[in-house]
Amino acid sequence: MWHSLGKFFKTPKGLLTLILVILAAMAARHEGLHDVLPGLLIAAIIAGLADMAILRIRKKSWEFPSGAVLTALIVAMVLRAQEPWYVVTITSVTAILSKYLFRSRFANVFNPAALAIVLSYYVFHTGQSWWGALPELALYAQPVLVLAGIFITVRVNKIPLVLVFLGCYFLLFTVTSFVGDPRRVAEIYRPPDLEAALYFAFIILTDPPTTPAKYPDQIVCGVIVAVVSFAFFEWAGVVYYLLAGMLVGNVWESWRRMNRRSGYRFPHGIGPYLREIGPWRHHLNASEPLLREAMNPFDR
């Protein structure tokens, strides 16, 4: 058991879990343990059990639901620490279910945490404080987030994606501050929005199954996510503007993967694409041509 546990914490998923636990432990005392712990622990347990049951049905064997625990940690650390435990738990379980409802033949379409948090905004009117990004801690704590984020970004080979997103994101807001009223975008450079952008870029945007593996595609995806996030902030004014950018980037990536070898072009490929990713999709025969692209080991 200890050998398997040691191997897990050497994988990118295991390392990210360890990083999130460290960040949560640093921020929890400031946020209040009585506010943070119920949602964090119960969400991880219930989401893990739900994923374990689904994996048992699908694979006919028991597996530790590491992905569900990771997703629950992200959900809890993005939502307000004061959200009721059942809201955090329902949001986390929704994230797990979305992995199986909206997927192509090879991977889930949306980042589960991003999709569930956006849905919870409309269902439960949830807020987002991104307390797991350490926005309320002293300045000495911020290098922990940055160094840990750089480390995991290198491990999952998403450096171009993160650099292009952050560069384009802050460039758009900087240009806006010069051509318009700088007070409208000043919060982007202050806590918690600044730390939220870093946490988003390092922890959520680098999700291997829903983002490109190849560098040219990462560059395009980074620009899309940054532009959409900026647009949602400027014109929609919604709290989930970063996650909206992520979801649009996910759609672009899943569309690119499916149509890479099929030859479909917009708008003719919309029908096959929706049939491919929706919960109503049909199982394909093994004799049908595969559309899988070459993916790095972290994308499987």
C-alpha positions as CSV (number, residue, x, y, z in Angstrom):
1,M,0.0,0.0,0.0
2,W,2.8,2.4,1.0
3,H,4.6,1.6,-2.3
4,S,1.5,2.4,-4.3
5,L,0.9,5.6,-2.3
6,G,4.5,6.7,-3.0
7,K,4.1,6.1,-6.7
8,F,0.9,8.1,-6.7
9,F,2.5,11.1,-5.2
10,K,5.2,11.0,-7.9
11,T,2.6,11.5,-10.6
12,P,1.4,15.0,-11.7
13,K,-2.1,14.2,-10.2
14,G,-0.5,13.1,-6.9
15,L,1.8,16.1,-6.8
16,L,-1.1,18.5,-7.5
17,T,-3.1,16.9,-4.7
18,L,-0.3,17.5,-2.3
19,I,0.1,21.1,-3.5
20,L,-3.6,21.8,-3.0
21,V,-3.5,20.3,0.5
22,I,-0.6,22.5,1.4
23,L,-2.3,25.6,0.1
24,A,-5.5,24.7,1.8
25,A,-3.7,24.2,5.1
26,M,-2.0,27.6,4.8
27,A,-5.3,29.4,4.0
28,A,-7.7,27.5,6.3
29,R,-6.6,29.0,9.6
30,H,-7.1,32.5,8.2
31,E,-10.5,31.7,6.7
32,G,-11.6,29.9,9.8
33,L,-11.5,26.1,10.3
34,H,-15.1,25.9,11.2
35,D,-16.0,27.5,7.8
36,V,-13.5,25.6,5.6
37,L,-13.2,22.1,6.9
38,P,-16.8,20.8,6.7
39,G,-17.2,21.6,3.1
40,L,-13.7,20.6,2.2
41,L,-13.8,17.2,3.9
42,I,-17.4,16.2,3.2
43,A,-17.2,17.2,-0.4
44,A,-14.0,15.2,-1.0
45,I,-15.5,12.1,0.7
46,I,-18.9,12.2,-1.0
47,A,-17.4,13.0,-4.4
48,G,-14.8,10.3,-4.0
49,L,-17.5,7.7,-3.1
50,A,-19.6,8.7,-6.1
51,D,-16.7,8.5,-8.5
52,M,-15.6,5.2,-7.0
53,A,-19.0,3.7,-7.6
54,I,-19.1,4.9,-11.2
55,L,-15.6,3.5,-11.8
56,R,-16.6,0.2,-10.3
57,I,-19.6,0.0,-12.7
58,R,-17.5,1.1,-15.7
59,K,-14.3,-0.9,-15.1
60,K,-15.6,-3.8,-13.0
61,S,-12.8,-3.1,-10.4
62,W,-12.3,-0.8,-7.5
63,E,-10.1,2.2,-8.0
64,F,-9.1,5.0,-5.7
65,P,-11.0,8.1,-6.9
66,S,-8.0,10.5,-7.0
67,G,-9.5,12.7,-9.7
68,A,-12.7,13.2,-7.6
69,V,-10.7,14.2,-4.5
70,L,-8.6,16.6,-6.6
71,T,-11.8,18.1,-8.1
72,A,-13.5,18.5,-4.7
73,L,-10.4,20.3,-3.4
74,I,-10.5,22.8,-6.3
75,V,-14.2,23.4,-6.0
76,A,-14.0,24.1,-2.2
77,M,-10.9,26.4,-2.6
78,V,-12.6,28.5,-5.3
79,L,-16.0,28.9,-3.7
80,R,-16.5,31.2,-0.7
81,A,-15.3,29.6,2.5
82,Q,-18.6,30.5,4.0
83,E,-20.7,28.5,1.5
84,P,-22.7,25.7,3.3
85,W,-21.0,22.3,3.3
86,Y,-23.9,20.8,1.3
87,V,-23.5,23.4,-1.5
88,V,-19.8,22.6,-1.8
89,T,-20.6,18.9,-1.8
90,I,-23.4,19.1,-4.4
91,T,-21.1,21.2,-6.6
92,S,-18.3,18.7,-6.3
93,V,-20.6,15.7,-7.1
94,T,-22.0,17.6,-10.1
95,A,-18.4,18.1,-11.3
96,I,-17.8,14.3,-11.1
97,L,-21.0,13.5,-12.9
98,S,-20.2,16.0,-15.7
99,K,-17.0,14.0,-16.5
100,Y,-19.2,11.1,-17.6
101,L,-22.1,13.0,-19.1
102,F,-20.1,15.3,-21.4
103,R,-17.2,13.5,-23.0
104,S,-15.8,12.5,-26.3
105,R,-14.7,8.9,-27.0
106,F,-11.4,9.5,-25.2
107,A,-11.8,12.3,-22.6
108,N,-14.2,14.6,-20.7
109,V,-15.0,17.8,-22.6
110,F,-15.2,20.3,-19.8
111,N,-13.0,20.9,-16.8
112,P,-15.3,19.4,-14.2
113,A,-14.6,21.9,-11.5
114,A,-15.1,24.9,-13.8
115,L,-18.4,23.6,-15.2
116,A,-19.8,22.8,-11.8
117,I,-18.9,26.1,-10.2
118,V,-20.5,28.0,-13.0
119,L,-23.7,25.9,-12.6
120,S,-23.7,26.4,-8.9
121,Y,-23.7,30.2,-9.4
122,Y,-27.1,30.0,-11.0
123,V,-28.5,27.2,-8.8
124,F,-27.2,28.3,-5.4
125,H,-26.1,31.9,-6.2
126,T,-22.7,31.0,-4.9
127,G,-19.8,33.4,-4.5
128,Q,-16.2,32.9,-5.3
129,S,-13.4,34.1,-3.0
130,W,-10.6,31.9,-4.3
131,W,-9.4,31.5,-0.8
132,G,-7.2,28.6,-1.8
133,A,-5.0,31.1,-3.8
134,L,-3.9,32.7,-0.5
135,P,-5.2,36.2,-1.3
136,E,-5.6,37.2,2.4
137,L,-2.3,36.0,3.6
138,A,0.9,38.0,4.0
139,L,3.1,38.6,1.0
140,Y,5.5,35.9,2.1
141,A,2.9,33.3,1.2
142,Q,2.4,34.3,-2.4
143,P,5.8,32.8,-3.6
144,V,4.5,29.5,-2.4
145,L,1.6,29.7,-4.9
146,V,3.8,30.9,-7.7
147,L,6.6,28.3,-7.2
148,A,4.2,25.4,-6.7
149,G,2.3,26.5,-9.8
150,I,5.4,26.7,-11.9
151,F,6.5,23.3,-10.7
152,I,3.2,21.6,-11.6
153,T,3.0,23.5,-14.9
154,V,6.4,22.2,-15.9
155,R,5.5,18.6,-14.9
156,V,2.4,18.6,-17.1
157,N,4.2,20.4,-19.9
158,K,1.8,23.3,-20.2
159,I,4.3,26.2,-20.1
160,P,3.3,27.9,-23.3
161,L,-0.4,27.7,-22.4
162,V,0.1,29.4,-19.0
163,L,2.5,32.1,-20.3
164,V,0.3,33.0,-23.3
165,F,-2.8,33.1,-21.2
166,L,-1.2,35.3,-18.5
167,G,0.5,37.6,-21.0
168,C,-2.6,38.1,-23.1
169,Y,-4.9,38.4,-20.1
170,F,-2.9,41.2,-18.4
171,L,-2.1,42.9,-21.7
172,L,-5.8,43.2,-22.5
173,F,-6.6,44.7,-19.1
174,T,-3.5,47.0,-19.2
175,V,-4.5,48.4,-22.6
176,T,-8.1,48.9,-21.3
177,S,-6.8,50.9,-18.4
178,F,-5.0,53.3,-20.8
179,V,-7.8,53.7,-23.3
180,G,-10.7,53.8,-20.7
181,D,-11.3,54.3,-17.1
182,P,-8.5,52.5,-15.2
183,R,-10.7,52.2,-12.1
184,R,-12.9,49.7,-13.9
185,V,-10.1,47.2,-14.2
186,A,-8.0,48.1,-11.2
187,E,-9.3,45.2,-9.2
188,I,-7.6,42.8,-11.6
189,Y,-4.3,43.8,-10.2
190,R,-5.4,43.5,-6.5
191,P,-6.3,40.6,-4.2
192,P,-8.2,38.4,-4.6
193,D,-8.4,38.8,-8.4
194,L,-4.7,38.8,-9.0
195,E,-4.2,35.6,-7.0
196,A,-7.2,34.1,-8.6
197,A,-5.7,34.6,-12.0
198,L,-2.5,32.9,-10.9
199,Y,-4.3,30.0,-9.2
200,F,-6.5,29.6,-12.3
201,A,-3.6,29.6,-14.7
202,F,-1.4,27.1,-12.7
203,I,-4.0,24.8,-11.2
204,I,-7.2,24.8,-13.4
205,L,-6.0,25.8,-16.9
206,T,-3.3,23.2,-16.9
207,D,-5.8,20.3,-16.7
208,P,-4.3,17.8,-19.1
209,P,-7.4,16.0,-20.4
210,T,-9.2,19.2,-21.5
211,T,-6.3,21.3,-22.8
212,P,-3.9,20.7,-25.8
213,A,-0.7,18.8,-25.6
214,K,1.1,20.4,-28.5
215,Y,2.7,23.8,-28.1
216,P,1.1,25.5,-31.1
217,D,-2.4,24.4,-30.0
218,Q,-1.6,25.5,-26.4
219,I,-0.8,29.0,-27.7
220,V,-4.1,29.3,-29.5
221,C,-6.0,27.9,-26.5
222,G,-4.2,30.4,-24.2
223,V,-5.3,33.3,-26.4
224,I,-8.9,32.1,-26.6
225,V,-9.2,31.6,-22.8
226,A,-7.7,35.0,-22.1
227,V,-9.9,36.9,-24.6
228,V,-13.1,35.2,-23.5
229,S,-12.3,35.8,-19.8
230,F,-11.6,39.5,-20.5
231,A,-14.9,39.7,-22.5
232,F,-16.9,38.2,-19.7
233,F,-15.4,40.5,-17.2
234,E,-15.9,43.6,-19.3
235,W,-19.3,43.0,-20.9
236,A,-21.0,40.4,-18.7
237,G,-19.6,41.4,-15.3
238,V,-20.0,37.9,-13.9
239,V,-17.9,36.5,-11.1
240,Y,-17.0,33.4,-13.0
241,Y,-15.3,35.2,-15.9
242,L,-12.1,33.1,-15.6
243,L,-14.1,29.9,-15.6
244,A,-16.1,31.0,-18.6
245,G,-12.9,31.4,-20.5
246,M,-11.9,27.9,-19.5
247,L,-15.1,26.4,-20.7
248,V,-14.9,28.1,-24.1
249,G,-11.3,26.9,-24.4
250,N,-12.5,23.4,-23.6
251,V,-15.1,23.5,-26.3
252,W,-12.5,24.6,-28.8
253,E,-10.1,21.9,-27.8
254,S,-12.7,19.1,-28.0
255,W,-13.9,20.4,-31.4
256,R,-10.3,20.4,-32.6
257,R,-9.6,16.9,-31.4
258,M,-12.7,15.5,-33.0
259,N,-12.4,17.2,-36.3
260,R,-8.7,16.9,-36.7
261,R,-9.0,13.8,-38.8
262,S,-12.6,13.8,-39.8
263,G,-12.4,16.7,-42.2
264,Y,-15.4,18.5,-40.8
265,R,-15.5,22.2,-41.0
266,F,-17.8,24.7,-39.3
267,P,-20.7,24.7,-39.4
268,H,-21.1,21.3,-41.0
269,G,-19.4,19.5,-38.1
270,I,-21.8,20.8,-35.4
271,G,-24.2,17.9,-35.6
272,P,-21.6,15.2,-35.4
273,Y,-19.8,17.1,-32.6
274,L,-22.9,17.4,-30.5
275,R,-23.6,13.7,-30.9
276,E,-20.0,13.0,-30.0
277,I,-19.9,14.9,-26.7
278,G,-23.5,14.7,-25.4
279,P,-24.9,12.3,-22.9
280,W,-27.1,10.9,-25.8
281,R,-24.0,9.8,-27.7
282,H,-24.0,6.2,-29.1
283,H,-21.2,3.7,-28.6
284,L,-19.1,3.5,-31.7
285,N,-18.1,0.2,-33.3
286,A,-14.5,-0.8,-33.0
287,S,-14.3,-1.0,-36.8
288,E,-15.0,2.8,-37.1
289,P,-12.0,4.9,-37.7
290,L,-10.5,6.4,-34.6
291,L,-10.0,10.2,-34.2
292,R,-7.5,10.0,-31.4
293,E,-4.5,12.4,-31.7
294,A,-1.1,11.7,-30.3
295,M,-1.3,12.8,-26.6
296,N,1.4,13.0,-24.0
297,P,1.2,10.5,-21.1
298,F,-0.5,13.0,-18.8
299,D,-3.5,13.3,-21.2
300,R,-4.6,9.6,-20.8
